[in-house]
Amino acid sequence: MTSALVCTLAVLLDTWLGEPRRAHPLSGFYRWVGMVERHVRAYGGHWWSGPAIWLAAVGPFAFAALGLALFANLALLVGVLLLYLALGATGITEQAMTVADAVDRGDHPRAVEAARWMIGDEPEEGALLAQSVRGVLGHGATAVFGPLFWYLLAGPAGVVVYRLSVGAKSATESRYRFIDGTTALLDWLPARLGAVTYALVGDAAGAWRNWKRSRRQPLVSAGSGAIGTPLGKTTAGLAPTTRDLRRAVQLLQHALWFWLVSIVAGDLILF
């Protein structure tokens, strides 16, 4: 029952508080990765640079989480805190709604600013809403499915390894094949479970149809079908509307609560 309690409390914290407004631990982690990378690169570029950076950047925090979780009195608190910090559904929801509201008001600079935070880059000309829809659906892995999956499978240490691996990939801007490959491996199953969830809580027929057409991005493919927005519309050529963006947010929220209810129900049945 502990797993269900941890997941419930973490999701509620994310819903009520959102992401930390100041001094988010990931900001410090990005600086840590930069420092580690500089030290490793000082020895020149080698095949082992990626593994060395990943181990030095992620390893200490994973072992720390594992050690703290071994203390019975701290296990619940550590699990809730780390899972809360790894989740990001509320942050994505807030930024996506900011984009939608700004576009409806005609406030293009504000929409671009919010979209930049969400997609991690400058939106392409004429594709702001398209990239925002893809951002919401695709970030379901890092914001919802990945953290919950790895907590259930490997506890606090699993959450730390997953979330910091994603952070290391972002901080190094995909310069290392090992870090990219590790992140892709950790994301593989959660992303596909998330795609199935999109189908279950949305238009199942549309989700399966789109997923079969494009398997490289299962969350975006299944998600766009689940909200009735064909993949062709999520391109610069045929931009979606703010209604599509709001439906993507709603789909992500429904998927989050579907997972939480399933986790609690599973714990009640099994234990």
C-alpha positions as CSV (number, residue, x, y, z in Angstrom):
1,M,0.0,0.0,0.0
2,T,3.0,2.3,0.4
3,S,3.5,2.7,-3.3
4,A,0.0,3.8,-3.9
5,L,0.2,6.2,-1.0
6,V,3.5,7.7,-2.3
7,C,2.1,8.1,-5.8
8,T,-1.1,9.7,-4.5
9,L,0.7,12.2,-2.3
10,A,3.2,13.1,-5.0
11,V,0.5,13.7,-7.6
12,L,-1.6,15.8,-5.1
13,L,1.5,17.9,-4.3
14,D,2.2,18.4,-8.0
15,T,-1.5,19.3,-8.5
16,W,-1.6,21.8,-5.6
17,L,1.9,23.3,-5.8
18,G,3.1,22.7,-9.3
19,E,6.8,22.9,-9.9
20,P,9.0,24.8,-7.5
21,R,9.0,28.5,-8.6
22,R,12.6,29.1,-7.4
23,A,15.6,26.9,-6.9
24,H,14.3,23.9,-8.7
25,P,16.7,21.0,-8.0
26,L,17.0,20.3,-11.8
27,S,18.5,23.8,-12.3
28,G,21.3,22.9,-10.0
29,F,21.6,19.5,-11.6
30,Y,22.1,21.1,-15.0
31,R,25.0,23.1,-13.6
32,W,26.4,20.0,-12.0
33,V,26.3,18.2,-15.4
34,G,28.0,21.1,-17.1
35,M,30.8,21.0,-14.5
36,V,31.2,17.2,-14.8
37,E,31.3,17.5,-18.6
38,R,34.0,20.1,-18.5
39,H,36.2,17.9,-16.3
40,V,35.7,14.9,-18.5
41,R,36.3,16.8,-21.7
42,A,39.6,18.1,-20.3
43,Y,40.9,14.6,-21.0
44,G,39.9,14.8,-24.6
45,G,36.9,13.3,-26.5
46,H,36.8,9.6,-26.1
47,W,34.2,6.8,-26.4
48,W,34.0,6.7,-22.7
49,S,33.1,10.3,-22.2
50,G,29.4,9.7,-22.3
51,P,29.4,6.8,-19.8
52,A,31.7,8.8,-17.5
53,I,29.6,11.9,-17.6
54,W,26.4,9.9,-16.9
55,L,27.9,7.8,-14.1
56,A,29.5,10.9,-12.4
57,A,26.4,13.1,-12.8
58,V,23.6,10.6,-12.1
59,G,25.3,7.9,-10.0
60,P,25.8,9.8,-6.7
61,F,22.2,11.0,-6.5
62,A,20.9,7.5,-7.3
63,F,23.0,6.0,-4.5
64,A,21.9,8.7,-2.1
65,A,18.2,8.1,-2.9
66,L,18.7,4.4,-2.4
67,G,20.5,4.9,0.9
68,L,17.9,7.2,2.3
69,A,15.0,4.9,1.2
70,L,16.6,2.1,3.3
71,F,15.7,4.0,6.5
72,A,12.1,3.0,7.3
73,N,11.3,6.4,8.9
74,L,12.5,8.3,5.8
75,A,11.2,6.0,3.0
76,L,7.8,7.5,2.7
77,L,9.0,11.1,2.9
78,V,11.9,10.5,0.4
79,G,9.6,8.7,-2.0
80,V,7.0,11.4,-2.0
81,L,9.5,14.3,-2.3
82,L,11.5,12.7,-5.1
83,L,8.4,11.6,-7.1
84,Y,6.8,15.1,-6.7
85,L,10.0,16.8,-8.0
86,A,10.1,14.3,-11.0
87,L,6.5,14.9,-12.0
88,G,5.6,17.8,-14.1
89,A,2.0,17.5,-15.3
90,T,0.9,20.8,-13.6
91,G,3.8,22.7,-15.0
92,I,3.1,21.6,-18.6
93,T,-0.6,22.3,-18.1
94,E,0.0,25.8,-16.9
95,Q,2.4,26.6,-19.8
96,A,0.1,25.1,-22.4
97,M,-2.9,27.0,-21.1
98,T,-0.8,30.2,-21.1
99,V,0.0,29.6,-24.8
100,A,-3.7,29.0,-25.6
101,D,-4.9,32.0,-23.7
102,A,-2.2,34.2,-25.2
103,V,-2.9,33.1,-28.7
104,D,-6.7,33.8,-28.2
105,R,-5.8,37.3,-26.9
106,G,-3.4,37.9,-29.8
107,D,-0.4,38.2,-27.4
108,H,2.1,36.5,-29.6
109,P,5.3,37.3,-27.6
110,R,3.7,35.8,-24.4
111,A,2.6,32.7,-26.3
112,V,6.1,32.3,-27.8
113,E,7.7,32.6,-24.3
114,A,5.4,30.0,-22.8
115,A,5.9,27.6,-25.8
116,R,9.7,28.0,-25.6
117,W,9.6,26.8,-22.0
118,M,7.5,23.8,-22.9
119,I,9.2,22.6,-26.1
120,G,12.7,23.6,-25.0
121,D,13.4,25.7,-28.2
122,E,12.3,28.6,-30.2
123,P,9.0,27.7,-31.9
124,E,9.2,27.6,-35.7
125,E,7.4,30.3,-37.6
126,G,3.7,29.4,-38.1
127,A,4.0,26.2,-36.0
128,L,3.6,27.5,-32.5
129,L,0.4,25.7,-31.7
130,A,1.5,22.5,-33.6
131,Q,4.7,22.3,-31.6
132,S,2.8,23.1,-28.4
133,V,0.4,20.2,-29.0
134,R,3.3,17.9,-29.7
135,G,5.1,19.2,-26.6
136,V,2.1,18.4,-24.3
137,L,1.6,14.9,-25.7
138,G,5.3,14.0,-25.9
139,H,6.2,15.3,-22.4
140,G,3.7,12.9,-21.0
141,A,6.7,10.5,-20.7
142,T,8.9,12.7,-18.6
143,A,6.1,14.4,-16.7
144,V,3.8,11.5,-15.9
145,F,4.4,8.0,-17.2
146,G,8.2,7.7,-16.8
147,P,8.4,8.9,-13.1
148,L,5.4,6.8,-12.0
149,F,6.6,3.7,-13.9
150,W,10.1,3.8,-12.5
151,Y,9.0,4.6,-9.0
152,L,6.8,1.5,-9.1
153,L,9.5,-0.6,-10.6
154,A,12.6,0.6,-8.7
155,G,11.5,2.9,-5.9
156,P,13.1,6.4,-5.3
157,A,16.4,5.4,-6.9
158,G,14.5,4.4,-10.1
159,V,12.8,7.8,-10.2
160,V,16.2,9.6,-9.7
161,V,18.0,7.6,-12.4
162,Y,15.1,8.2,-14.9
163,R,14.6,11.9,-14.3
164,L,18.3,12.8,-14.1
165,S,19.1,10.8,-17.2
166,V,16.5,12.9,-19.1
167,G,18.0,16.0,-17.5
168,A,21.6,14.9,-18.5
169,K,20.5,14.4,-22.1
170,S,19.0,17.9,-22.1
171,A,22.0,19.5,-20.3
172,T,24.5,18.0,-22.8
173,E,22.2,18.8,-25.7
174,S,22.4,15.2,-27.1
175,R,26.1,15.3,-27.7
176,Y,26.7,11.8,-26.3
177,R,25.3,8.7,-27.8
178,F,25.5,6.8,-24.5
179,I,23.4,9.3,-22.6
180,D,20.8,9.5,-25.5
181,G,20.7,5.7,-25.7
182,T,20.2,5.3,-22.0
183,T,17.4,7.8,-21.9
184,A,15.7,6.2,-24.9
185,L,15.9,2.8,-23.2
186,L,14.5,4.1,-20.0
187,D,11.7,5.9,-21.9
188,W,10.8,3.0,-24.2
189,L,8.3,1.1,-22.1
190,P,6.7,4.1,-20.3
191,A,6.2,5.9,-23.6
192,R,4.3,2.9,-25.0
193,L,2.3,2.4,-21.9
194,G,1.4,6.1,-22.0
195,A,0.3,5.7,-25.7
196,V,-2.0,2.9,-24.7
197,T,-3.3,5.1,-21.9
198,Y,-4.1,7.9,-24.3
199,A,-6.0,5.4,-26.4
200,L,-8.0,4.2,-23.3
201,V,-9.0,7.7,-22.1
202,G,-9.4,9.3,-25.6
203,D,-10.6,8.2,-29.0
204,A,-9.2,4.7,-29.0
205,A,-9.8,4.0,-32.8
206,G,-8.1,7.3,-33.7
207,A,-5.2,6.6,-31.4
208,W,-4.5,3.1,-32.7
209,R,-4.8,4.3,-36.3
210,N,-2.3,7.1,-35.9
211,W,0.1,5.0,-33.9
212,K,0.2,2.4,-36.6
213,R,1.0,5.1,-39.2
214,S,3.9,6.5,-37.2
215,R,5.6,4.4,-34.6
216,R,8.6,6.5,-34.0
217,Q,6.8,8.8,-31.6
218,P,4.1,6.7,-29.9
219,L,2.9,9.4,-27.5
220,V,2.5,12.1,-30.1
221,S,1.0,9.6,-32.7
222,A,-1.5,8.0,-30.3
223,G,-2.2,11.3,-28.5
224,S,-3.0,13.2,-31.6
225,G,-5.4,10.5,-32.7
226,A,-6.9,10.3,-29.3
227,I,-7.9,14.0,-29.4
228,G,-9.1,13.8,-33.0
229,T,-6.2,15.8,-34.4
230,P,-4.6,13.8,-37.3
231,L,-0.8,13.9,-37.5
232,G,-1.0,15.9,-40.7
233,K,-2.6,18.8,-38.7
234,T,0.3,18.9,-36.2
235,T,2.7,20.3,-38.8
236,A,3.5,23.8,-39.9
237,G,1.4,23.3,-43.0
238,L,-1.9,22.8,-41.2
239,A,-1.7,24.3,-37.7
240,P,-4.1,23.1,-35.0
241,T,-6.2,25.5,-33.0
242,T,-6.1,26.5,-29.3
243,R,-9.0,24.1,-28.9
244,D,-6.7,21.2,-29.9
245,L,-4.1,22.4,-27.4
246,R,-6.6,22.5,-24.6
247,R,-7.8,19.0,-25.6
248,A,-4.2,17.8,-25.4
249,V,-3.9,19.1,-21.9
250,Q,-7.2,17.5,-20.9
251,L,-6.0,14.2,-22.4
252,L,-2.7,14.4,-20.4
253,Q,-4.6,15.1,-17.2
254,H,-7.1,12.2,-17.8
255,A,-4.1,9.9,-18.4
256,L,-2.5,11.0,-15.2
257,W,-5.5,10.3,-13.1
258,F,-6.1,7.0,-14.9
259,W,-2.7,5.8,-13.9
260,L,-3.2,7.0,-10.3
261,V,-6.6,5.2,-9.9
262,S,-5.1,2.1,-11.5
263,I,-2.1,2.1,-9.1
264,V,-4.4,2.5,-6.0
265,A,-6.8,-0.1,-7.3
266,G,-3.9,-2.5,-8.0
267,D,-2.5,-2.1,-4.5
268,L,-5.9,-2.7,-2.9
269,I,-6.5,-5.8,-5.0
270,L,-3.0,-7.3,-4.4
271,F,-2.5,-6.3,-0.8
